[in-house]
Amino acid sequence: MANNLLYIPFRLSTAIDIAKYLRDVISEDFFQSPDIFRDDLEFVKSARDAVITLKDEESTPSSEQSCKLYYEIVNDLIRKFPDTSIEFTWYNTLAYGRDSPKSFRSLKVESFNVLYQLGSYYSQAALQESMYTDNGLKESCTLLQQSAGCFEHLGHLISNFRSSDPDIASIMLPDELSEDTLKFLSSLMLAQAQERLWQKSLVAVSTKDSLISKLANATADMYQACIVLGKQSPYIKLEWINHSTVKFNHFKAAAYYRLSNIYLEKFSYGEQIAALRIASKYITSAFKHKRYVASFVIEDLKGLSEVVESTLRSSEKENDFIYLKPIPTEDSIPSIKDIPHITSKSIKEFLVTATPKKVLFNGLIPHVVIEVSQAFKERQKDFLNEKFIKPIEKMNQRIYRFLNERQLPSIIDSVHKPEEIPTSILKHSSEIISHGGLSFFDNSLTELRSLSEQVNSMIKTCKRQLGDEAIDDGLQSDPNIPDTEDFEESSGRIRYKIEMLEKYLKEAQYGDAFILEQYGNIKSYLEVYCGGQSELMKFLPPADFVEMDQASGEVGLKLRESVNEITAIEIDRNNLLRNVEAKSIQDSILSRVVSYYKNTISDDSDKLKENDFEKVYVDHLSLYSKDLKSLDDLEKQQIQLEVKIDQLCQRFVAMFHTSNTRVKRRQSCLQSLESIYLNYLDLISSLNEGMGFYSKLIQRATEVLQICESYSQSRKV
């Protein structure tokens, strides 16, 4: 593109089948058939393909519509789909050659790239307009203002994205879309728009030198801002910085040349020469930065140089021989007065597609409704856990401890069943075996060790990422390499996250050691339980049959019946829990939320919040009111039975005495097995807590590792 201005090259992207990815999301996350959206899916795919196949210097007006259309589509997708639905890959094209690809899973960042493409299009379209006609210059100026508006708005969007979640932004955002880079691009477009405005003033024959001088000076000021911003960004090439430097000096020279004409009209010959000398110095400075600058720009500079130098020579000669006016110092020449600089166009002024907006995915349940349903599902899980599962576990453990403290049922089993294995012991044995027995614990301990090693490995990788970066930071002390942010300062927050991971890992390892000790204390008894009836018979010594008096026998019988009632209550509670869990699966909260949305709430998904559906959740929980009442009744029955059992147990112990050592020994063994069962339950609880802790820790470590990798990559670019 033969021109004396710069354009922004299009970014490049890897082609993906976006329709396929959206189909999967609709099917898996929205629980709807994607087939009803087949036309919309293909429409989205063709829109993206049109944007990523744009080529530099080959854009047409249809390219603008392609960018606008896909930008609208992506923003529509953001409102209807989870932000992390699809992974996109884009390449930076600002630096020397094509950079390594940057992949990200974010619809928002995809929209940033599309807005960048639109800004690039306007920068290229502006250079296609004629620079020799008034209309061409006017249209070119407008297009450059629109390009600046795109990059300026993009900067605001990215700034908000960074502030909303710095860690996520550091992972998702392309490094080259930095604040300094986008400010440079916007400033460059405005400087070039100002240049077009200056050129337009030249086309109009009646334009006065005073206005042309001010316009040229304003153009120079704007190019000077580009120089500062360009040096702050590692993605702006030296060619562009030199281009801006030449332009700055060129327009300063042009401004003072026009000022010299004004002095000439006033017969201020000395001031005219001083102004021309200032212009000459700026031209000399411009030529010092001509390396890598386009030939068209240098030709313009040479043309101005010839005019200035020729005029300066003739003016000096005439003054020496004719006017004999004193030549003031250059410092005494007043600065050229400022005028308002040209500004960018707000994207609201031009971000409208020529084609009517197509309503996409009409009938798709807003994802916020799905998110609310998932949130309610998690809340329901917590509700069931807090109102049913935990209370039932506590009630069961409470009654086990209550009975164990009173040596029940062993004190009556040792008398009533001197040679049989008590039902409660057989029940415990069956439960332990069905749960996996010793293999379950051995495998669980192995898994805990594996999880601990996995977290430790992730922490080491995080440290290695920062360690390598520290070495790279040392290399940056080379004065020929641009300064980067101080490593210790910029990595402080990440290092703190790693230290917290180490702290949590130590806590987990202490817990692992405690679990291992718990297991070691009861393992030999668990082997007896896992051996089934034969091992239990070997472990329990037989006892003699002891005859009780009638009163003791009646109390013992009542005590046995009461203990059996406790077992019945436990069975009822477990059945209640199974029914509640089945109900939670059968009566889906999703269908209730969707129905409420369709019948009650207007289709303004952008403003929907979880609170808007709270009534649905409250009504849904009313399904469990009767179950809560039943559980409360069972607890009251247990409390009443505990009082009754305590009284009967005291009476039985007071009334029945035996000196039979075989009976006492069997009772002691039975009591040991009952106590071990309680320890078994505690061990299961400890294992569950340990697994849950590691699950959360690995999730946290994964997030920190992603941040470390992104941080390291961003500093090596």
Phi, psi and omega per residue, in radians:
M1 nan 1.803 -3.075
A2 -1.287 1.899 -3.096
N3 -2.858 2.822 3.110
N4 -1.737 0.243 3.076
L5 -2.027 2.923 3.123
L6 -1.816 2.581 2.995
Y7 -2.089 2.790 -3.137
I8 -1.635 2.079 -3.130
P9 -1.160 2.601 3.080
F10 -1.130 2.535 2.975
R11 -1.313 2.705 -3.136
L12 -1.888 2.606 -3.129
S13 -2.462 2.616 3.065
T14 -1.364 2.317 3.122
A15 -1.213 2.383 3.078
I16 -2.333 2.768 3.056
D17 -1.534 1.402 -3.068
I18 -1.092 -0.505 3.117
A19 -1.103 -0.730 3.141
K20 -1.113 -0.781 -3.126
Y21 -1.094 -0.712 3.128
L22 -1.183 -0.622 3.070
R23 -1.022 -0.802 -3.126
D24 -1.092 -0.709 -3.132
V25 -1.135 -0.776 -3.139
I26 -1.064 -0.727 -3.113
S27 -1.233 -0.795 -3.004
E28 -1.516 -0.621 -3.054
D29 -1.749 -0.489 -3.095
F30 -1.800 -0.164 3.107
F31 1.008 0.646 3.093
Q32 -2.205 2.828 3.114
S33 -1.419 2.184 3.139
P34 -1.272 -0.238 -3.075
D35 -1.085 -0.530 -3.113
I36 -1.275 -0.180 3.132
F37 -1.958 0.392 -3.036
R38 -0.986 -0.812 -3.115
D39 -1.120 -0.710 3.134
D40 -1.123 -0.698 -3.127
L41 -1.107 -0.759 3.120
E42 -1.187 -0.602 3.107
F43 -1.096 -0.762 3.121
V44 -1.116 -0.752 -3.118
K45 -1.081 -0.805 -3.120
S46 -1.160 -0.592 3.122
A47 -1.142 -0.737 3.130
R48 -1.195 -0.737 -3.139
D49 -1.014 -0.640 -3.129
A50 -1.158 -0.574 -3.100
V51 -1.369 -0.712 -3.051
I52 -1.408 -0.131 3.114
T53 -1.775 0.133 3.084
L54 -1.108 2.435 -3.122
K55 -2.104 2.494 3.141
D56 -1.045 2.445 3.075
E57 1.155 0.201 3.108
E58 -2.189 0.235 -3.077
S59 -1.293 2.653 3.124
T60 -2.313 2.987 3.092
P61 -0.942 -0.518 3.106
S62 -1.166 -0.437 3.097
S63 -1.112 -0.675 3.103
E64 -1.071 -0.816 -3.134
Q65 -1.126 -0.612 3.108
S66 -1.090 -0.787 -3.141
C67 -1.144 -0.793 -3.133
K68 -1.093 -0.763 -3.111
L69 -1.096 -0.844 -3.107
Y70 -1.192 -0.569 3.092
Y71 -1.094 -0.757 3.090
E72 -1.107 -0.717 -3.126
I73 -1.090 -0.822 -3.110
V74 -1.092 -0.721 3.111
N75 -1.155 -0.528 3.040
D76 -1.210 -0.697 3.098
L77 -1.111 -0.646 3.135
I78 -1.054 -0.645 -3.131
R79 -1.298 -0.400 -3.006
K80 -1.955 -0.283 -3.084
F81 -2.187 2.748 3.035
P82 -1.063 2.499 -3.079
D83 -1.048 -0.556 -3.053
T84 -1.653 0.432 -3.051
S85 -1.132 -0.671 -2.957
I86 -2.337 2.536 3.061
E87 -1.702 2.265 3.117
F88 -2.050 2.705 3.104
T89 -2.282 2.209 3.125
W90 -2.267 2.708 3.127
Y91 -2.034 2.432 3.024
N92 -1.356 2.404 -3.134
T93 -2.129 0.177 -3.122
L94 -1.402 -0.719 -3.061
A95 -1.312 -2.914 -3.108
Y96 -1.374 1.983 -3.116
G97 1.313 -3.124 -3.117
R98 -1.507 2.212 -3.135
D99 -1.289 3.016 3.037
S100 -1.103 2.614 -3.105
P101 -1.210 2.655 3.062
K102 -2.107 2.016 3.133
S103 -1.760 2.527 -3.135
F104 -2.677 2.640 3.127
R105 -1.942 1.421 -3.085
S106 -2.818 2.128 3.060
L107 -1.193 -0.571 3.127
K108 -1.089 -0.797 -3.137
V109 -1.172 -0.567 3.044
E110 -1.058 -0.736 3.122
S111 -1.123 -0.586 3.092
F112 -1.081 -0.766 -3.131
N113 -1.137 -0.640 3.141
V114 -1.207 -0.701 3.093
L115 -1.110 -0.636 3.054
Y116 -1.064 -0.770 3.127
Q117 -1.038 -0.700 3.137
L118 -1.134 -0.731 3.075
G119 -1.074 -0.683 3.099
S120 -1.120 -0.730 3.129
Y121 -1.019 -0.855 -3.109
Y122 -1.059 -0.647 3.139
S123 -1.139 -0.602 -3.139
Q124 -1.407 -0.667 3.123
A125 -1.119 -0.591 -3.139
A126 -1.083 -0.606 -3.098
L127 -1.377 -0.217 3.110
Q128 -1.478 -0.255 3.130
E129 -1.325 2.644 -3.135
S130 -1.187 2.323 3.106
M131 -1.679 0.206 -3.099
Y132 -1.998 -0.046 3.120
T133 -2.116 2.694 -3.131
D134 -1.087 -0.788 -3.127
N135 -1.153 -0.692 3.133
G136 -1.093 -0.768 3.127
L137 -1.161 -0.675 3.128
K138 -1.118 -0.791 -3.139
E139 -1.156 -0.706 3.115
S140 -1.081 -0.734 3.119
C141 -1.068 -0.779 3.136
T142 -1.085 -0.760 -3.139
L143 -1.094 -0.683 3.115
L144 -1.185 -0.625 3.059
Q145 -1.128 -0.666 3.105
Q146 -1.177 -0.692 3.087
S147 -1.063 -0.800 3.105
A148 -1.050 -0.684 3.119
G149 -1.079 -0.670 3.104
C150 -1.089 -0.869 -3.095
F151 -1.212 -0.590 3.108
E152 -1.166 -0.808 3.124
H153 -1.138 -0.669 3.096
L154 -1.052 -0.694 3.103
G155 -1.069 -0.723 3.115
H156 -1.130 -0.766 -3.133
L157 -1.069 -0.787 -3.112
I158 -1.192 -0.657 3.103
S159 -1.063 -0.757 3.105
N160 -1.141 -0.667 3.141
F161 -1.141 -0.726 3.129
R162 -1.133 -0.750 -3.082
S163 -1.242 -0.486 -3.120
S164 -1.205 -0.634 3.113
D165 -2.761 1.565 -3.056
P166 -0.997 -0.691 -3.088
D167 -1.168 -0.806 3.123
I168 -1.135 -0.711 -3.136
A169 -1.074 -0.665 -3.125
S170 -1.143 -0.466 3.125
I171 -1.452 -0.742 -2.980
M172 -1.462 -0.706 -2.950
L173 -1.317 2.394 2.994
P174 -1.083 2.353 -3.071
D175 -1.095 -0.557 -3.066
E176 -1.268 -0.262 3.094
L177 -1.530 0.897 -3.141
S178 -1.439 2.892 -3.123
E179 -1.055 -0.774 -3.118
D180 -1.125 -0.714 -3.118
T181 -1.122 -0.828 -3.114
L182 -1.171 -0.619 3.080
K183 -1.133 -0.667 3.102
F184 -1.102 -0.825 -3.100
L185 -1.067 -0.762 3.118
S186 -1.108 -0.763 -3.133
S187 -1.144 -0.678 3.125
L188 -1.098 -0.767 3.131
M189 -1.098 -0.691 3.127
L190 -1.195 -0.685 3.105
A191 -1.074 -0.710 -3.134
Q192 -1.256 -0.586 3.056
A193 -1.128 -0.708 3.088
Q194 -1.107 -0.646 3.103
E195 -1.121 -0.711 3.100
R196 -1.107 -0.656 3.109
L197 -1.127 -0.678 3.080
W198 -1.112 -0.764 3.125
Q199 -1.088 -0.666 3.134
K200 -1.082 -0.610 3.121
S201 -1.181 -0.487 3.123
L202 -1.288 -0.590 -3.129
V203 -1.139 -0.666 3.115
A204 -1.318 1.981 -3.040
V205 -1.087 -0.528 -3.029
S206 -1.449 -0.047 -3.105
T207 -1.174 2.295 -3.109
K208 -1.358 2.687 3.122
D209 -1.067 -0.566 -3.117
S210 -1.082 -0.735 3.127
L211 -1.245 -0.732 3.138
I212 -1.072 -0.694 3.127
S213 -1.089 -0.778 -3.132
K214 -1.151 -0.703 3.112
L215 -1.120 -0.715 3.117
A216 -1.136 -0.718 3.134
N217 -1.132 -0.695 3.096
A218 -1.110 -0.705 3.101
T219 -1.081 -0.740 3.122
A220 -1.081 -0.758 3.133
D221 -1.041 -0.686 -3.104
M222 -1.250 -0.618 3.060
Y223 -1.206 -0.561 3.094
Q224 -1.101 -0.682 3.082
A225 -1.099 -0.627 3.105
C226 -1.094 -0.693 -3.120
I227 -1.051 -0.816 -3.120
V228 -1.083 -0.847 -3.109
L229 -1.171 -0.664 -3.131
G230 -1.087 -0.653 3.137
K231 -1.259 -0.337 -3.128
Q232 -1.486 -0.266 -3.114
S233 -1.873 2.263 3.120
P234 -1.297 -0.080 -3.063
Y235 -1.771 -0.003 3.114
I236 -1.683 2.141 -3.064
K237 -1.190 2.709 3.090
L238 -1.056 -0.605 3.134
E239 -0.991 -0.710 -3.088
W240 -1.303 -0.601 3.097
I241 -1.183 -0.748 3.088
N242 -1.108 -0.704 3.099
H243 -1.003 -0.832 -3.133
S244 -1.128 -0.637 3.139
T245 -1.165 -0.768 3.101
V246 -1.083 -0.762 -3.137
K247 -1.097 -0.745 3.121
F248 -0.993 -0.891 -3.122
N249 -1.161 -0.656 3.127
H250 -1.024 -0.855 -3.056
F251 -1.338 -0.459 2.995
K252 -1.128 -0.743 3.112
A253 -1.114 -0.753 3.141
A254 -1.106 -0.669 -3.142
A255 -1.112 -0.776 -3.122
Y256 -1.291 -0.481 3.045
Y257 -1.113 -0.787 3.104
R258 -1.141 -0.604 3.090
L259 -1.120 -0.642 3.118
S260 -1.105 -0.601 3.097
N261 -1.136 -0.652 3.118
I262 -1.120 -0.750 3.108
Y263 -1.107 -0.647 3.137
L264 -1.098 -0.728 3.125
E265 -1.094 -0.489 -3.138
K266 -1.599 0.080 -3.113
F267 1.097 0.427 3.083
S268 -1.611 1.361 -2.988
Y269 -1.183 -0.617 3.123
G270 -1.159 -0.769 3.117
E271 -1.144 -0.598 3.099
Q272 -1.047 -0.805 -3.120
I273 -1.135 -0.718 3.130
A274 -1.058 -0.743 3.128
A275 -1.133 -0.693 3.120
L276 -1.161 -0.647 3.102
R277 -1.127 -0.680 3.075
I278 -1.082 -0.777 3.119
A279 -1.045 -0.714 -3.130
S280 -1.099 -0.695 3.134
K281 -1.139 -0.703 3.105
Y282 -1.116 -0.658 3.113
I283 -1.134 -0.747 3.103
T284 -1.041 -0.747 3.117
S285 -1.119 -0.661 3.141
A286 -1.087 -0.750 -3.119
F287 -1.132 -0.422 3.120
K288 -1.201 -0.311 -3.090
H289 -2.009 0.405 -3.040
K290 -1.361 -0.135 -3.098
R291 -1.079 2.339 3.138
Y292 1.198 0.095 -3.126
V293 -1.549 2.490 -3.076
A294 -1.011 2.545 -3.077
S295 -1.089 -0.578 3.140
F296 -1.088 -0.662 3.137
V297 -1.183 -0.744 -3.131
I298 -1.186 -0.627 3.102
E299 -1.111 -0.721 3.075
D300 -1.066 -0.721 -3.136
L301 -1.124 -0.736 3.127
K302 -1.093 -0.700 3.117
G303 -1.074 -0.779 3.101
L304 -1.132 -0.691 -3.125
S305 -1.059 -0.755 -3.131
E306 -1.093 -0.736 -3.135
V307 -1.142 -0.814 -3.094
V308 -1.129 -0.845 -3.087
E309 -1.137 -0.715 3.126
S310 -1.118 -0.787 3.136
T311 -1.138 -0.691 -3.140
L312 -1.111 -0.760 -3.122
R313 -1.102 -0.826 -3.110
S314 -1.173 -0.632 3.140
S315 -1.183 -0.735 3.118
E316 -1.116 -0.704 -3.123
K317 -1.140 -0.787 3.139
E318 -1.114 -0.673 -3.136
N319 -1.199 -0.640 -3.138
D320 -1.160 -0.616 -3.025
F321 -1.823 -0.374 -3.038
I322 -2.046 -1.064 -2.944
Y323 -1.456 -0.609 3.107
L324 0.957 0.685 3.138
K325 -1.519 2.487 3.066
P326 -1.170 2.486 -3.133
I327 -1.716 2.004 -3.131
P328 -1.184 2.794 3.067
T329 -1.173 2.710 -3.122
E330 -1.098 -0.551 -3.132
D331 -1.161 -0.433 -3.094
S332 -1.424 -0.187 3.098
I333 -1.283 2.147 -3.109
P334 -1.063 2.565 3.076
S335 -1.132 2.628 3.112
I336 -1.271 2.301 -3.073
K337 -1.141 2.499 3.137
D338 -1.320 2.647 2.957
I339 -2.253 2.788 3.127
P340 -1.005 2.316 3.123
H341 -1.419 2.727 3.100
I342 -1.182 2.581 -3.093
T343 -2.098 2.883 -3.130
S344 -1.311 2.778 3.055
K345 -1.565 2.332 3.057
S346 -1.164 2.418 -3.094
I347 -1.121 -0.331 3.098
K348 -1.134 -0.400 -3.119
E349 -1.339 -0.415 -3.025
F350 -2.350 -0.070 -3.082
L351 -1.494 1.127 3.108
V352 -2.301 2.244 -3.131
T353 -1.378 2.640 3.139
A354 -1.300 -0.493 -3.126
T355 -1.550 2.568 3.110
P356 -1.017 2.491 -3.099
K357 -1.210 2.247 3.132
K358 -1.559 2.270 3.100
V359 -1.380 1.957 -3.076
L360 -1.676 2.531 3.033
F361 0.941 0.730 3.064
N362 -1.171 2.197 -3.075
G363 1.785 -0.175 3.073
L364 -1.307 2.242 3.115
I365 -1.086 2.232 3.116
P366 -0.951 2.404 -3.076
H367 -1.113 -0.420 3.095
V368 -1.087 -0.565 3.090
V369 -1.168 -0.725 3.086
I370 -1.113 -0.762 -3.140
E371 -1.082 -0.725 3.103
V372 -1.095 -0.740 3.127
S373 -1.071 -0.762 3.123
Q374 -1.129 -0.682 3.114
A375 -1.125 -0.724 3.110
F376 -1.158 -0.620 3.115
K377 -1.101 -0.728 3.087
E378 -1.159 -0.702 3.107
R379 -1.138 -0.650 3.095
Q380 -1.132 -0.703 3.099
K381 -1.059 -0.766 3.098
D382 -1.120 -0.674 3.121
F383 -1.072 -0.839 3.129
L384 -1.105 -0.656 3.137
N385 -1.147 -0.762 -3.081
E386 -1.366 -0.597 -3.032
K387 -1.677 -0.358 -3.087
F388 -2.173 -1.048 -2.994
I389 -1.087 -0.950 -3.122
K390 -1.114 -0.809 3.106
P391 -1.028 -0.696 3.138
I392 -1.169 -0.734 3.088
E393 -1.061 -0.734 3.138
K394 -1.153 -0.714 3.121
M395 -1.115 -0.747 3.126
N396 -1.121 -0.817 3.140
Q397 -1.140 -0.606 3.127
R398 -1.125 -0.745 -3.122
I399 -1.250 -0.585 3.080
Y400 -1.078 -0.785 -3.136
R401 -1.193 -0.691 3.111
F402 -1.006 -0.841 3.139
L403 -1.185 -0.704 -3.106
N404 -1.108 -0.684 3.126
E405 -1.121 -0.450 3.135
R406 -1.773 0.202 3.108
Q407 0.988 0.649 3.095
L408 -1.849 2.541 0.022
P409 -1.581 0.261 -3.010
S410 -1.101 -0.596 -3.084
I411 -1.205 -0.459 3.089
I412 -1.664 -0.542 3.099
D413 -1.136 -0.644 -3.118
S414 -1.160 -0.383 3.135
V415 -1.697 -0.810 -3.091
H416 -1.294 -0.581 -3.091
K417 -2.257 1.241 -3.051
P418 -1.155 -0.338 -3.104
E419 -2.176 -0.010 -3.131
E420 -1.814 2.721 3.045
I421 -1.483 2.184 -3.112
P422 -1.041 2.609 -3.131
T423 -1.017 -0.704 -3.106
S424 -1.094 -0.676 3.140
I425 -1.180 -0.740 3.103
L426 -1.093 -0.657 3.116
K427 -1.124 -0.772 3.106
H428 -1.068 -0.747 -3.130
S429 -1.072 -0.794 -3.139
S430 -1.087 -0.713 -3.139
E431 -1.114 -0.789 -3.111
I432 -1.136 -0.738 3.135
I433 -1.132 -0.787 -3.115
S434 -1.146 -0.406 3.140
H435 -1.444 -0.067 3.110
G436 1.991 -0.151 3.091
G437 1.034 -2.522 -3.110
L438 -1.144 -0.571 -3.141
S439 -1.064 -0.649 3.123
F440 -1.041 -0.806 -3.104
F441 -1.220 -0.718 3.125
D442 -1.079 -0.770 3.128
N443 -1.156 -0.672 -3.140
S444 -1.136 -0.726 3.120
L445 -1.151 -0.667 3.078
T446 -1.103 -0.718 3.130
E447 -1.141 -0.680 3.098
L448 -1.069 -0.751 3.109
R449 -1.087 -0.727 -3.135
S450 -1.120 -0.736 3.125
L451 -1.123 -0.696 3.118
S452 -1.096 -0.767 3.123
E453 -1.141 -0.643 3.134
Q454 -1.107 -0.798 3.125
V455 -1.120 -0.739 3.140
N456 -1.064 -0.710 3.120
S457 -1.129 -0.696 3.132
M458 -1.142 -0.679 3.110
I459 -1.122 -0.739 3.117
K460 -1.086 -0.688 3.119
T461 -1.121 -0.718 3.088
C462 -1.047 -0.790 -3.139
K463 -1.119 -0.684 -3.128
R464 -1.139 -0.681 3.100
Q465 -1.038 -0.802 3.137
L466 -1.265 -0.584 3.116
G467 -1.116 -0.794 3.089
D468 -1.089 -0.668 -3.126
E469 -1.160 -0.591 3.118
A470 -1.109 -0.680 3.098
I471 -1.120 -0.795 3.118
D472 -1.058 -0.643 -3.139
D473 -1.119 -0.601 3.096
G474 -1.122 -0.613 3.117
L475 -1.147 -0.457 -3.090
Q476 -1.241 -0.109 3.096
S477 -1.216 -0.220 3.063
D478 -1.040 2.143 -3.092
P479 -1.106 -0.302 3.135
N480 -1.449 -0.161 -3.140
I481 -1.796 2.340 -3.125
P482 -0.999 2.503 3.131
D483 -1.132 2.526 3.032
T484 -2.114 2.917 -3.122
E485 -1.033 2.423 -3.126
D486 -0.972 2.270 -3.033
F487 -1.055 -0.868 -3.071
E488 -1.046 -0.692 -3.102
E489 -1.247 -0.803 -3.047
S490 -1.294 -0.416 -3.110
S491 -1.709 0.044 -3.057
G492 -1.006 -0.794 -3.109
R493 -1.171 -0.670 3.122
I494 -1.180 -0.719 3.133
R495 -1.077 -0.659 3.105
Y496 -1.099 -0.709 3.115
K497 -1.073 -0.701 3.126
I498 -1.147 -0.730 3.121
E499 -1.079 -0.661 3.106
M500 -1.174 -0.642 3.074
L501 -1.063 -0.760 3.125
E502 -1.084 -0.700 3.131
K503 -1.096 -0.809 -3.140
Y504 -1.145 -0.625 3.125
L505 -1.125 -0.718 3.100
K506 -1.080 -0.726 3.094
E507 -1.058 -0.748 3.132
A508 -1.112 -0.698 -3.130
Q509 -1.188 -0.623 3.024
Y510 -1.071 -0.738 3.098
G511 -1.100 -0.683 3.111
D512 -1.071 -0.737 -3.140
A513 -1.117 -0.677 3.118
F514 -1.137 -0.734 3.119
I515 -1.099 -0.739 3.122
L516 -1.066 -0.688 3.111
E517 -1.170 -0.743 3.093
Q518 -0.991 -0.809 -3.103
Y519 -1.119 -0.758 -3.140
G520 -1.063 -0.600 -3.101
N521 -1.215 -0.486 -3.044
I522 -2.039 0.031 -3.025
K523 -1.032 -0.768 -3.099
S524 -1.097 -0.633 3.115
Y525 -1.266 -0.625 3.096
L526 -1.117 -0.572 3.078
E527 -1.072 -0.651 3.093
V528 -1.138 -0.830 3.125
Y529 -1.039 -0.759 -3.095
C530 -1.229 -0.338 3.108
G531 -1.291 -0.145 3.098
G532 1.315 -2.757 -3.014
Q533 -1.091 -0.650 -3.084
S534 -1.144 -0.779 3.138
E535 -1.214 -0.630 3.116
L536 -1.131 -0.673 3.118
M537 -1.108 -0.670 3.117
K538 -1.190 -0.653 -3.075
F539 -1.264 -0.643 -3.070
L540 -1.559 2.055 3.111
P541 -1.261 2.477 3.102
P542 -1.206 2.669 3.130
A543 -2.143 2.801 3.092
D544 -1.371 2.650 3.055
F545 -1.316 2.193 -3.112
V546 -1.959 2.166 -3.129
E547 -1.457 2.290 3.122
M548 -1.824 2.716 3.049
D549 -1.271 2.937 -3.027
Q550 -1.052 -0.762 -3.090
A551 -1.134 -0.797 3.124
S552 -1.111 -0.694 -3.133
G553 -1.105 -0.702 3.138
E554 -1.159 -0.730 3.117
V555 -1.140 -0.723 3.125
G556 -1.096 -0.665 3.133
L557 -1.160 -0.749 3.105
K558 -1.117 -0.662 3.117
L559 -1.117 -0.735 3.109
R560 -1.076 -0.779 -3.131
E561 -1.093 -0.684 -3.139
S562 -1.170 -0.703 3.088
V563 -1.106 -0.680 3.097
N564 -1.129 -0.618 3.090
E565 -1.113 -0.657 3.084
I566 -1.066 -0.747 3.112
T567 -1.069 -0.692 3.123
A568 -1.121 -0.696 3.107
I569 -1.112 -0.705 3.116
E570 -1.077 -0.736 3.111
I571 -1.103 -0.749 3.127
D572 -1.070 -0.703 3.134
R573 -1.134 -0.764 -3.141
N574 -1.131 -0.666 3.071
N575 -1.129 -0.700 3.103
L576 -1.063 -0.736 -3.141
L577 -1.120 -0.738 3.119
R578 -1.081 -0.719 3.129
N579 -1.137 -0.699 3.130
V580 -1.130 -0.756 3.135
E581 -1.132 -0.678 3.096
A582 -1.139 -0.684 3.129
K583 -1.120 -0.683 -3.122
S584 -1.141 -0.492 3.121
I585 -1.416 -0.743 -3.059
Q586 -1.249 -0.690 -3.101
D587 -1.727 1.543 -3.037
S588 -1.266 2.337 3.078
I589 -1.215 -0.470 -3.122
L590 -1.036 -0.834 -3.109
S591 -1.088 -0.612 3.131
R592 -1.193 -0.768 -3.133
V593 -1.137 -0.768 3.139
V594 -1.086 -0.772 3.131
S595 -1.074 -0.746 3.130
Y596 -1.128 -0.701 3.132
Y597 -1.088 -0.811 -3.086
K598 -1.183 -0.623 -3.035
N599 -1.591 -0.381 -2.962
T600 -2.114 -0.688 -2.962
I601 -1.763 2.404 3.080
S602 -1.224 2.742 -3.063
D603 -1.403 1.161 3.066
D604 -2.140 1.249 -2.974
S605 -1.134 -0.391 -3.116
D606 -1.111 -0.474 -3.059
K607 -1.802 0.014 -3.115
L608 -1.237 2.408 3.093
K609 -2.253 2.858 -3.139
E610 -1.044 -0.600 -3.120
N611 -1.086 -0.462 -3.139
D612 -1.129 -0.346 -3.099
F613 -1.926 0.155 -3.039
E614 -1.028 -0.623 3.134
K615 -1.053 -0.675 3.121
V616 -1.069 -0.765 -3.119
Y617 -1.143 -0.763 -3.141
V618 -1.081 -0.780 3.116
D619 -1.102 -0.654 -3.138
H620 -1.113 -0.696 -3.127
L621 -1.196 -0.358 3.116
S622 -1.109 -0.309 3.076
L623 -1.036 -0.444 -3.045
Y624 -1.745 0.154 -3.098
S625 -1.070 -0.821 3.141
K626 -1.122 -0.639 3.131
D627 -1.160 -0.691 3.089
L628 -1.109 -0.694 3.102
K629 -1.121 -0.734 3.127
S630 -1.104 -0.731 3.131
L631 -1.129 -0.684 3.108
D632 -1.115 -0.710 3.110
D633 -1.112 -0.709 3.130
L634 -1.138 -0.631 3.102
E635 -1.159 -0.721 3.115
K636 -1.102 -0.706 3.092
Q637 -1.067 -0.714 3.139
Q638 -1.108 -0.760 -3.135
I639 -1.066 -0.752 3.116
Q640 -1.100 -0.711 3.130
L641 -1.179 -0.628 3.112
E642 -1.049 -0.750 3.105
V643 -1.091 -0.779 -3.119
K644 -1.127 -0.781 -3.126
I645 -1.129 -0.700 -3.139
D646 -1.055 -0.763 3.134
Q647 -1.151 -0.798 -3.140
L648 -1.115 -0.688 -3.132
C649 -1.107 -0.748 3.118
Q650 -1.091 -0.732 3.122
R651 -1.127 -0.737 -3.103
F652 -1.131 -0.780 3.139
V653 -1.102 -0.648 -3.126
A654 -1.259 -0.550 -3.039
M655 -1.581 -0.579 -3.032
F656 -1.862 2.156 3.095
H657 -2.287 2.450 3.062
T658 -2.492 2.526 3.091
S659 -1.821 0.122 -3.106
N660 -1.227 1.966 -3.081
T661 -1.171 -0.546 -3.141
R662 -1.164 -0.673 3.098
V663 -1.153 -0.774 -3.126
K664 -1.125 -0.674 -3.136
R665 -1.166 -0.725 3.125
R666 -1.138 -0.701 3.119
Q667 -1.070 -0.699 3.137
S668 -1.123 -0.711 3.130
C669 -1.179 -0.718 3.097
L670 -1.076 -0.726 3.140
Q671 -1.136 -0.626 3.103
S672 -1.086 -0.754 3.139
L673 -1.137 -0.674 3.103
E674 -1.133 -0.717 3.133
S675 -1.155 -0.689 3.119
I676 -1.105 -0.613 3.124
Y677 -1.091 -0.691 3.076
L678 -1.096 -0.730 3.100
N679 -1.129 -0.612 3.080
Y680 -1.058 -0.782 3.117
L681 -1.097 -0.697 3.101
D682 -1.103 -0.689 -3.139
L683 -1.143 -0.731 3.091
I684 -1.036 -0.771 3.132
S685 -1.082 -0.741 3.134
S686 -1.108 -0.722 3.121
L687 -1.101 -0.760 3.133
N688 -1.077 -0.732 3.111
E689 -1.121 -0.715 -3.141
G690 -1.114 -0.786 3.126
M691 -1.089 -0.755 3.129
G692 -1.097 -0.691 3.141
F693 -1.118 -0.775 3.136
Y694 -1.147 -0.640 3.130
S695 -1.042 -0.797 3.116
K696 -1.194 -0.639 -3.114
L697 -1.165 -0.707 3.121
I698 -1.144 -0.703 3.096
Q699 -1.058 -0.748 3.136
R700 -1.179 -0.729 -3.138
A701 -1.122 -0.637 3.106
T702 -1.084 -0.744 3.121
E703 -1.099 -0.770 -3.130
V704 -1.138 -0.687 3.138
L705 -1.107 -0.719 3.102
Q706 -1.083 -0.704 3.125
I707 -1.126 -0.749 3.137
C708 -1.088 -0.782 -3.117
E709 -1.122 -0.755 3.134
S710 -1.147 -0.698 -3.141
Y711 -1.098 -0.807 -3.126
S712 -1.108 -0.748 -3.132
Q713 -1.118 -0.714 -3.097
S714 -1.125 -0.557 -3.097
R715 -1.462 -0.252 3.135
K716 -1.616 -0.161 -3.114
V717 -1.191 nan nan
